[in-house]
Amino acid sequence: MKNHIYSTFDLSKSLEHFQEKATKFLELTNISEWDGNVFREREKKIREIALVLAGECTALLLHNLSQSQDFLDKAEQETQGWWQTSTKKHGCKERQILTVGNVAVTLKLPYVVERQTQPKKNQKSLHEGFCPFLRYLGMSEGLTPGVLSTIARYGAIAGSFEAARTTLIDWGVNISLKRIERLTYYFGKIGINLRESKITSLELGNLPTSNTLKDQRVVIAVDGGRTRIRINKKGRRKAKTNRVGFTGEWIEPKLLTIYVVNEQGEKIRNGEVSITNDGTYQGYQGFLQILEMYLVNLGISQAKQVLLIADGAEWIWIHIPPLLKKLKCPPETYQLLDFFHAASHLQDFADAAFNTNNERQQWFQKARKSLKKGQALDLMRNMGEFIFEANGERLKILVRERNYILKAYRRRLLKYNSVALKKLPLGSGAVESLIRQVVNLRMKGNSKFWLQDNAEIMLHLRCQWIAKSWDNFSDSIFNSFIKPQTC
């Protein structure tokens, strides 16, 4: 599928062409030569012609819709909000749209343009405009909504844009690598803008609150990853390359996941309550705005129980608990240090306190059980006995690890026994898995340098995919193109 296939707008002819090719591929000739490779080639050919047929049907649907004056009027009405005071109708223009199967369709559509009453000196009037038909359907980029969403999805979830292009070609979408990259960022930028508009609505006090979390047992898990962000150097461009230099700075993206568990403490995955994933590179202030927006929008105040679980990062426990209090979370709101983070510090304590591996493991297993049973105070007393007898570098390590547990204890983050009795999770594995899938598998690497805006978009897109909410996310993108005239 190297070149576009131009639609004939003749369904009978398309079906006849499909039947002719399909019949040929279904023939059983040279049976002695058949094997898995032969069958795979036939399978590939059948898929290709099926995709072309689907593209022909989509093209015909678009053509018929463009011939409907009622729909053209509706599209114009529903995009009035995009018009400026100087926007005028400007006849019709031909526009090419790419559908699935690499099938292209050319449509002649009404066009509106913003006229400049008095162009600047020595400057031509730009006459920038749009086709209401395409804007209303979300096809201003020359692609059907399904194709655009698919390009953005593979552009985000694949290991690279090159890998995304290979997959898209297999599914009948053959466009350039640069276009895939541009469309992925274009699609994601709209999602970021929608998120920003919700944050603005929250600040203005008019963000709608749903009852999604009503009477639910909610878990909020927070953690951070690492990505190298490209920072341009100041100064002139280099004469040879005409480029400015840059440095790579490791920045921590902060991620969140909000999900619901049943009475047995198992994550609900059946779609009744969707998982919310997101993150940002804008520091903890930007992260807190995003978290507050999601919690208000989901109706956190109506939840039955709430659990905040994370590692020992200072910014989390300084800023998020007051936010939960501000949002009037239910009385049964718990805060918990991830048990496995705490246990890793006990292991480090044991490694420094004992000389033999057998002694380390015996003490660690006993300490781990004590911590899980809610006997943190007794555990720290025991740790204090080892500290009293230690000196030098060993003393520093023991004090550091004991203080980590002590700080969590003072913040009341070690109530593992009571939280376990409520059948709520003790670990933050959900958000750690999110970081691995969203950040580590695509965005983290010594040879990878991201512009911060692009990293923000990619983070947001990958979070939607992992949450299995891509369809809802795409719906919100295409709904944003609908902008009727406001009063």
C-alpha positions as a printed NumPy array, in Angstrom:
array([[  0.   ,   0.   ,   0.   ],
       [  2.595,   2.559,  -1.048],
       [  0.285,   4.958,  -2.922],
       [ -3.151,   6.237,  -2.048],
       [ -6.106,   4.425,  -3.573],
       [ -8.612,   6.985,  -4.824],
       [-12.223,   6.135,  -4.116],
       [-14.635,   5.425,  -6.963],
       [-17.769,   6.168,  -4.882],
       [-19.238,   3.005,  -6.393],
       [-20.057,   0.425,  -3.738],
       [-21.096,  -2.237,  -6.25 ],
       [-17.797,  -1.903,  -8.076],
       [-15.859,  -2.009,  -4.784],
       [-17.696,  -5.145,  -3.678],
       [-17.158,  -6.743,  -7.065],
       [-13.45 ,  -5.932,  -6.915],
       [-13.223,  -7.317,  -3.366],
       [-15.087, -10.514,  -4.296],
       [-12.872, -11.045,  -7.313],
       [ -9.664, -10.768,  -5.286],
       [-11.022, -12.671,  -2.28 ],
       [-12.106, -15.556,  -4.49 ],
       [ -8.608, -15.739,  -5.914],
       [ -7.03 , -15.794,  -2.451],
       [ -9.415, -18.536,  -1.318],
       [ -8.353, -20.894,  -4.088],
       [ -6.484, -24.006,  -2.949],
       [ -3.782, -24.477,  -5.548],
       [ -0.478, -26.375,  -5.225],
       [ -1.492, -27.986,  -1.945],
       [  1.874, -29.714,  -1.674],
       [  3.602, -26.324,  -1.315],
       [  1.356, -25.042,   1.471],
       [  2.839, -24.293,   4.881],
       [  2.556, -21.646,   7.585],
       [  4.331, -19.012,   5.485],
       [  2.006, -19.506,   2.51 ],
       [ -1.034, -19.282,   4.749],
       [  0.344, -16.112,   6.42 ],
       [  0.813, -14.445,   3.022],
       [ -2.757, -15.288,   2.014],
       [ -3.978, -13.999,   5.377],
       [ -2.07 , -10.735,   4.839],
       [ -3.544, -10.253,   1.357],
       [ -7.09 , -10.906,   2.595],
       [ -6.612,  -8.352,   5.365],
       [ -5.325,  -5.755,   2.879],
       [ -8.297,  -6.033,   0.522],
       [-10.693,  -6.03 ,   3.487],
       [ -9.125,  -2.773,   4.709],
       [ -9.431,  -1.261,   1.242],
       [-13.107,  -2.243,   1.144],
       [-13.623,  -0.639,   4.563],
       [-11.895,   2.504,   3.263],
       [-14.088,   2.574,   0.16 ],
       [-17.215,   2.332,   2.332],
       [-15.955,   5.129,   4.584],
       [-15.147,   7.292,   1.562],
       [-18.628,   6.748,   0.142],
       [-20.167,   7.658,   3.498],
       [-18.118,  10.88 ,   3.578],
       [-19.117,  11.711,   0.002],
       [-22.805,  11.198,   0.731],
       [-22.569,  13.265,   3.908],
       [-20.856,  16.113,   2.035],
       [-23.768,  16.165,  -0.444],
       [-26.329,  16.64 ,   2.328],
       [-27.23 ,  20.328,   2.638],
       [-28.858,  19.633,   6.001],
       [-25.588,  18.302,   7.369],
       [-23.558,  21.146,   5.83 ],
       [-25.882,  23.618,   7.554],
       [-25.566,  21.733,  10.827],
       [-21.758,  21.718,  10.572],
       [-21.745,  25.462,   9.948],
       [-24.043,  26.066,  12.904],
       [-22.044,  23.849,  15.285],
       [-18.755,  25.587,  14.424],
       [-19.971,  29.183,  14.728],
       [-17.941,  29.544,  17.916],
       [-14.75 ,  29.311,  15.819],
       [-15.794,  32.269,  13.66 ],
       [-14.373,  35.75 ,  14.243],
       [-16.281,  38.964,  13.594],
       [-14.542,  39.295,  10.22 ],
       [-15.056,  35.652,   9.16 ],
       [-16.943,  35.335,   5.886],
       [-17.966,  32.555,   3.536],
       [-15.433,  32.068,   0.764],
       [-16.978,  29.646,  -1.692],
       [-15.846,  26.009,  -1.84 ],
       [-12.482,  24.294,  -1.796],
       [-11.368,  20.777,  -2.596],
       [ -9.966,  18.817,   0.31 ],
       [ -8.493,  15.3  ,   0.306],
       [ -9.261,  12.97 ,   3.215],
       [ -7.398,   9.733,   3.929],
       [ -9.431,   6.814,   5.246],
       [ -8.475,   3.351,   6.44 ],
       [ -6.949,   1.047,   3.837],
       [ -5.004,   4.029,   2.41 ],
       [ -8.11 ,   5.048,   0.472],
       [ -8.254,   8.775,  -0.335],
       [-11.389,  10.758,  -1.085],
       [-11.556,  14.264,  -2.55 ],
       [-14.468,  16.419,  -1.41 ],
       [-15.581,  19.874,  -2.519],
       [-16.649,  21.659,   0.643],
       [-17.803,  25.12 ,   1.786],
       [-14.933,  27.238,   3.103],
       [-14.904,  30.215,   5.438],
       [-12.074,  32.695,   5.834],
       [-11.153,  35.478,   8.228],
       [-10.681,  38.562,   6.072],
       [ -8.271,  41.294,   7.108],
       [ -9.935,  44.679,   6.619],
       [ -6.582,  46.457,   6.321],
       [ -3.517,  44.28 ,   5.683],
       [ -0.204,  45.49 ,   7.036],
       [  2.184,  47.244,   4.685],
       [  4.153,  44.945,   2.371],
       [  2.211,  41.946,   3.701],
       [ -0.368,  39.911,   1.868],
       [ -3.653,  39.102,   3.543],
       [ -3.378,  35.637,   5.066],
       [ -7.04 ,  34.72 ,   4.559],
       [ -6.73 ,  31.848,   7.019],
       [ -9.897,  29.831,   7.266],
       [-11.386,  26.362,   7.544],
       [-14.067,  24.042,   6.21 ],
       [-16.905,  23.831,   8.776],
       [-17.668,  20.298,   7.565],
       [-14.143,  19.086,   8.358],
       [-13.803,  21.078,  11.588],
       [-17.095,  19.686,  12.906],
       [-16.074,  16.085,  12.173],
       [-12.514,  16.563,  13.461],
       [-10.975,  16.018,  10.012],
       [ -9.137,  19.316,   9.493],
       [ -5.863,  17.357,   9.301],
       [ -7.082,  15.452,   6.242],
       [ -7.77 ,  12.186,   8.079],
       [-10.934,  10.505,   9.271],
       [-11.434,  10.509,  13.068],
       [-10.724,   6.799,  13.323],
       [ -7.479,   7.086,  11.369],
       [ -6.303,  10.161,  13.336],
       [ -7.034,   8.482,  16.671],
       [ -5.243,   5.308,  15.538],
       [ -2.168,   7.258,  14.413],
       [ -1.975,   9.088,  17.751],
       [ -2.502,   5.853,  19.669],
       [  0.287,   3.94 ,  17.956],
       [  2.492,   7.033,  17.961],
       [  2.152,   7.11 ,  21.742],
       [  2.219,   3.437,  22.712],
       [  4.868,   2.144,  20.302],
       [  8.5  ,   2.099,  21.33 ],
       [  9.288,   4.776,  18.741],
       [  7.639,   6.638,  15.871],
       [  9.446,   4.305,  13.461],
       [  7.815,   1.306,  15.143],
       [  4.461,   3.091,  15.017],
       [  4.805,   3.666,  11.257],
       [  5.536,  -0.002,  10.649],
       [  2.399,  -1.024,  12.548],
       [  0.253,   1.607,  10.822],
       [  1.387,   0.471,   7.375],
       [  0.372,  -3.084,   8.284],
       [ -3.113,  -1.743,   9.048],
       [ -3.461,   0.251,   5.858],
       [ -2.341,   3.729,   6.933],
       [  0.746,   4.764,   4.964],
       [  1.929,   8.272,   5.856],
       [  5.368,   9.75 ,   6.509],
       [  7.275,   9.422,   9.76 ],
       [  7.264,  13.18 ,  10.354],
       [  3.522,  13.344,   9.853],
       [  2.957,  10.576,  12.39 ],
       [  5.084,  12.474,  14.905],
       [  3.326,  15.786,  14.224],
       [ -0.17 ,  14.277,  14.417],
       [  0.621,  12.437,  17.65 ],
       [  1.726,  15.659,  19.33 ],
       [ -1.2  ,  17.558,  17.77 ],
       [ -3.715,  15.069,  19.163],
       [ -2.059,  14.994,  22.573],
       [ -1.807,  18.794,  22.761],
       [ -5.579,  19.026,  22.44 ],
       [ -5.865,  16.617,  25.383],
       [ -3.475,  18.771,  27.432],
       [ -5.533,  21.871,  26.565],
       [ -8.718,  20.13 ,  27.696],
       [ -7.02 ,  19.231,  30.974],
       [ -5.931,  22.84 ,  31.426],
       [ -9.474,  24.058,  30.768],
       [-10.746,  21.756,  33.528],
       [ -8.122,  23.129,  35.913],
       [ -9.262,  26.653,  35.004],
       [-12.875,  25.648,  35.677],
       [-11.766,  24.291,  39.062],
       [-10.102,  27.604,  39.906],
       [-13.261,  29.477,  38.88 ],
       [-15.385,  27.137,  40.978],
       [-17.508,  25.758,  38.133],
       [-15.917,  22.349,  37.527],
       [-18.744,  19.783,  37.44 ],
       [-18.69 ,  17.057,  40.101],
       [-19.851,  13.557,  39.201],
       [-20.887,  10.706,  41.478],
       [-18.38 ,   8.268,  39.965],
       [-16.777,   7.546,  43.349],
       [-19.971,   7.538,  45.379],
       [-19.857,   4.784,  48.049],
       [-16.646,   3.415,  46.522],
       [-13.399,   2.322,  48.187],
       [-10.836,   4.538,  46.481],
       [ -7.056,   4.166,  46.29 ],
       [ -4.844,   7.11 ,  45.324],
       [ -1.261,   6.082,  44.534],
       [  1.465,   8.606,  43.726],
       [  5.093,   8.245,  42.653],
       [  7.758,   9.754,  40.39 ],
       [  9.951,   8.569,  37.523],
       [ 12.926,   9.967,  35.613],
       [ 13.258,  11.468,  32.15 ],
       [ 16.066,  13.431,  30.572],
       [ 14.761,  16.806,  29.403],
       [ 16.574,  18.816,  26.756],
       [ 17.645,  22.309,  27.91 ],
       [ 18.983,  24.57 ,  25.16 ],
       [ 22.18 ,  26.457,  25.903],
       [ 22.221,  30.215,  25.749],
       [ 24.242,  32.019,  23.108],
       [ 24.621,  32.122,  19.365],
       [ 24.066,  29.249,  16.995],
       [ 27.113,  27.328,  15.836],
       [ 28.354,  28.428,  12.429],
       [ 28.78 ,  24.9  ,  11.034],
       [ 25.489,  23.386,  12.156],
       [ 23.363,  26.52 ,  12.668],
       [ 22.193,  24.962,  15.924],
       [ 22.44 ,  25.865,  19.573],
       [ 23.879,  23.318,  21.957],
       [ 21.851,  21.659,  24.681],
       [ 22.249,  19.78 ,  27.915],
       [ 20.216,  16.887,  29.251],
       [ 18.784,  17.352,  32.717],
       [ 17.112,  14.504,  34.602],
       [ 13.616,  15.66 ,  35.609],
       [ 11.13 ,  13.738,  37.744],
       [  7.683,  13.301,  36.188],
       [  5.089,  12.947,  38.936],
       [  2.368,  10.384,  38.221],
       [ -0.917,   9.425,  39.837],
       [ -3.366,   6.595,  39.542],
       [ -6.825,   6.61 ,  41.065],
       [ -8.698,   3.329,  41.152],
       [-11.403,   1.504,  43.088],
       [-11.19 ,  -1.798,  44.962],
       [-13.978,  -4.175,  45.953],
       [-14.713,  -5.471,  49.451],
       [-11.964,  -8.085,  49.066],
       [ -9.402,  -5.411,  48.213],
       [ -9.143,  -6.392,  44.545],
       [ -8.882,  -3.714,  41.879],
       [-12.11 ,  -3.329,  39.922],
       [-11.259,  -3.82 ,  36.248],
       [-14.669,  -4.447,  34.676],
       [-15.17 ,  -0.882,  33.482],
       [-17.847,   0.066,  36.008],
       [-15.446,   2.657,  37.431],
       [-12.641,   3.535,  35.06 ],
       [ -9.063,   3.936,  36.246],
       [ -7.65 ,   7.472,  36.158],
       [ -3.984,   7.825,  35.219],
       [ -2.068,  11.014,  34.572],
       [  1.164,  12.83 ,  35.297],
       [  3.165,  15.979,  34.66 ],
       [  6.646,  17.486,  34.465],
       [  5.42 ,  20.791,  35.948],
       [  6.647,  20.142,  39.476],
       [  4.587,  19.362,  42.536],
       [  2.49 ,  22.542,  42.229],
       [  1.269,  21.57 ,  38.771],
       [  0.779,  17.993,  39.928],
       [ -1.387,  19.076,  42.864],
       [ -3.625,  21.081,  40.53 ],
       [ -4.115,  18.049,  38.302],
       [ -4.782,  15.746,  41.258],
       [ -7.299,  18.155,  42.777],
       [ -9.075,  18.544,  39.442],
       [ -9.504,  14.779,  39.041],
       [-10.617,  14.234,  42.642],
       [-13.221,  17.011,  42.484],
       [-14.46 ,  15.898,  39.07 ],
       [-14.806,  12.271,  40.218],
       [-16.565,  13.242,  43.464],
       [-14.011,  12.132,  46.064],
       [-16.095,  13.603,  48.896],
       [-18.787,  10.985,  48.192],
       [-16.405,   8.028,  48.55 ],
       [-16.866,   5.42 ,  51.271],
       [-13.155,   4.987,  52.044],
       [-10.001,   6.638,  50.698],
       [ -6.434,   5.359,  50.883],
       [ -3.431,   7.502,  49.936],
       [ -0.383,   5.319,  49.407],
       [  3.089,   6.344,  48.236],
       [  6.782,   6.127,  49.024],
       [  8.556,   8.434,  51.456],
       [  9.001,  11.47 ,  49.165],
       [  8.687,  14.6  ,  51.295],
       [  6.545,  16.615,  48.889],
       [  3.845,  13.921,  48.879],
       [  3.257,  13.853,  52.625],
       [  3.623,  17.605,  53.068],
       [  1.11 ,  18.63 ,  50.395],
       [ -1.364,  15.839,  49.548],
       [ -2.878,  15.081,  53.009],
       [ -3.92 ,  18.763,  53.455],
       [ -5.448,  18.63 ,  49.963],
       [ -7.534,  15.571,  50.885],
       [ -8.708,  17.364,  54.011],
       [ -9.61 ,  20.434,  51.949],
       [-11.69 ,  18.287,  49.578],
       [-13.666,  16.855,  52.53 ],
       [-12.701,  13.235,  52.062],
       [-14.712,  10.756,  54.185],
       [-13.791,  10.047,  57.822],
       [-12.336,   6.692,  56.749],
       [ -9.361,   8.231,  54.953],
       [ -6.033,   6.453,  55.461],
       [ -2.463,   7.403,  54.631],
       [  0.122,   4.688,  54.202],
       [  3.786,   4.408,  53.354],
       [  4.221,   1.733,  50.716],
       [  5.011,  -1.403,  52.72 ],
       [  7.64 ,  -2.669,  50.303],
       [  9.537,   0.635,  50.424],
       [  9.556,   0.421,  54.204],
       [ 10.683,  -3.204,  54.051],
       [ 13.565,  -2.311,  51.723],
       [ 14.867,   0.112,  54.355],
       [ 14.665,  -2.669,  56.949],
       [ 16.738,  -4.83 ,  54.605],
       [ 19.339,  -2.067,  54.304],
       [ 19.383,  -1.796,  58.114],
       [ 19.911,  -5.541,  58.416],
       [ 22.708,  -5.511,  55.831],
       [ 24.599,  -2.931,  57.905],
       [ 23.799,  -4.422,  61.33 ],
       [ 24.901,  -8.032,  60.72 ],
       [ 27.95 ,  -9.693,  59.222],
       [ 26.427, -12.964,  58.014],
       [ 23.652, -13.402,  55.507],
       [ 21.824, -15.872,  57.767],
       [ 21.626, -13.349,  60.619],
       [ 20.492, -10.611,  58.234],
       [ 17.643, -12.668,  56.835],
       [ 16.47 , -13.873,  60.24 ],
       [ 16.33 , -10.337,  61.629],
       [ 14.765,  -8.925,  58.445],
       [ 11.961, -11.5  ,  58.346],
       [ 11.159, -10.9  ,  62.009],
       [ 11.269,  -7.096,  61.575],
       [  9.078,  -7.284,  58.493],
       [  6.426,  -9.276,  60.36 ],
       [  6.543,  -6.84 ,  63.284],
       [  6.025,  -3.897,  60.942],
       [  3.106,  -5.59 ,  59.211],
       [  1.46 ,  -6.362,  62.562],
       [  1.584,  -2.69 ,  63.533],
       [  4.4  ,  -3.127,  66.076],
       [  6.523,  -0.284,  64.668],
       [  7.366,   1.183,  68.086],
       [  8.821,  -2.099,  69.368],
       [ 10.705,  -2.491,  66.109],
       [ 12.34 ,   0.93 ,  66.42 ],
       [ 13.373,   0.191,  69.999],
       [ 15.078,  -2.925,  68.73 ],
       [ 16.773,  -0.921,  65.97 ],
       [ 17.94 ,   1.555,  68.624],
       [ 19.808,  -1.239,  70.453],
       [ 21.902,  -1.919,  67.34 ],
       [ 22.563,   1.793,  66.871],
       [ 23.809,   2.095,  70.478],
       [ 26.504,  -0.524,  69.836],
       [ 27.545,   0.692,  66.362],
       [ 30.152,   3.24 ,  65.305],
       [ 31.721,   4.777,  62.203],
       [ 30.124,   4.302,  58.786],
       [ 27.909,   1.5  ,  60.048],
       [ 26.391,   3.871,  62.619],
       [ 25.522,   6.413,  59.92 ],
       [ 23.699,   3.791,  57.851],
       [ 21.766,   2.404,  60.831],
       [ 20.69 ,   5.877,  61.988],
       [ 19.617,   6.834,  58.459],
       [ 17.453,   3.746,  57.985],
       [ 15.959,   3.947,  61.484],
       [ 15.122,   7.628,  60.954],
       [ 13.289,   6.784,  57.746],
       [ 10.994,   4.443,  59.7  ],
       [ 10.771,   6.928,  62.577],
       [  9.651,   9.78 ,  60.319],
       [  6.963,   7.603,  58.773],
       [  5.832,   6.537,  62.236],
       [  5.493,  10.124,  63.404],
       [  3.392,  10.882,  60.336],
       [  1.202,   7.866,  61.174],
       [  2.   ,   6.146,  57.887],
       [  2.763,   2.69 ,  59.304],
       [ -0.725,   1.478,  60.233],
       [ -0.428,  -1.661,  58.13 ],
       [ -2.407,  -3.831,  60.531],
       [ -5.508,  -1.617,  60.572],
       [ -5.377,  -0.993,  56.822],
       [ -4.993,  -4.728,  56.12 ],
       [ -8.061,  -5.418,  58.273],
       [ -9.996,  -3.074,  55.989],
       [ -8.762,  -5.194,  53.054],
       [ -7.071,  -2.261,  51.368],
       [ -3.746,  -2.605,  49.507],
       [ -0.483,  -2.174,  51.397],
       [  1.705,  -1.516,  48.358],
       [  1.896,   1.115,  45.624],
       [  2.565,  -1.409,  42.881],
       [ -0.172,   0.082,  40.684],
       [  1.624,   3.407,  40.247],
       [  5.067,   1.775,  40.021],
       [  3.756,  -0.393,  37.181],
       [  2.342,   2.753,  35.582],
       [  5.755,   4.439,  35.724],
       [  7.413,   1.437,  34.11 ],
       [  4.888,   1.264,  31.272],
       [  4.48 ,   4.999,  30.704],
       [  7.961,   6.373,  31.391],
       [ 10.616,   3.655,  31.429],
       [  9.584,   1.753,  28.296],
       [  9.458,   4.83 ,  26.044],
       [ 10.71 ,   7.996,  27.675],
       [ 13.649,   7.023,  29.891],
       [ 17.083,   6.336,  28.465],
       [ 20.594,   7.763,  28.44 ],
       [ 20.361,   8.57 ,  24.728],
       [ 16.86 ,  10.049,  24.886],
       [ 16.447,  13.814,  25.254],
       [ 12.913,  15.22 ,  25.291],
       [ 11.629,  18.721,  24.853],
       [  9.509,  19.306,  27.943],
       [  6.315,  20.116,  26.014],
       [  6.65 ,  16.932,  23.954],
       [  7.415,  14.886,  27.071],
       [  4.289,  16.272,  28.768],
       [  2.142,  15.294,  25.794],
       [  3.634,  11.806,  25.496],
       [  3.203,  11.22 ,  29.232],
       [ -0.453,  12.241,  29.049],
       [ -1.198,  10.069,  26.   ],
       [  0.466,   6.955,  27.38 ],
       [ -1.386,   7.364,  30.679],
       [ -4.735,   7.293,  28.825],
       [ -3.774,   4.123,  26.977],
       [ -2.632,   2.283,  30.091],
       [ -5.88 ,   3.272,  31.849],
       [ -7.801,   1.653,  28.939],
       [ -9.677,   4.924,  28.48 ],
       [ -8.421,   5.756,  24.989],
       [-11.886,   5.69 ,  23.426],
       [-13.284,   8.103,  26.016],
       [-10.19 ,  10.27 ,  25.621],
       [-10.647,  10.351,  21.835],
       [-14.335,  11.217,  22.252],
       [-13.379,  14.239,  24.345],
       [-10.901,  15.334,  21.655],
       [-13.457,  15.195,  18.84 ],
       [-16.174,  16.762,  20.973],
       [-13.849,  19.743,  21.495],
       [-14.176,  20.625,  17.798],
       [-17.887,  21.248,  18.287],
       [-18.206,  24.906,  19.193],
       [-21.631,  26.455,  18.538],
       [-22.155,  30.178,  18.804],
       [-22.417,  31.267,  22.449],
       [-24.962,  33.827,  23.582]])
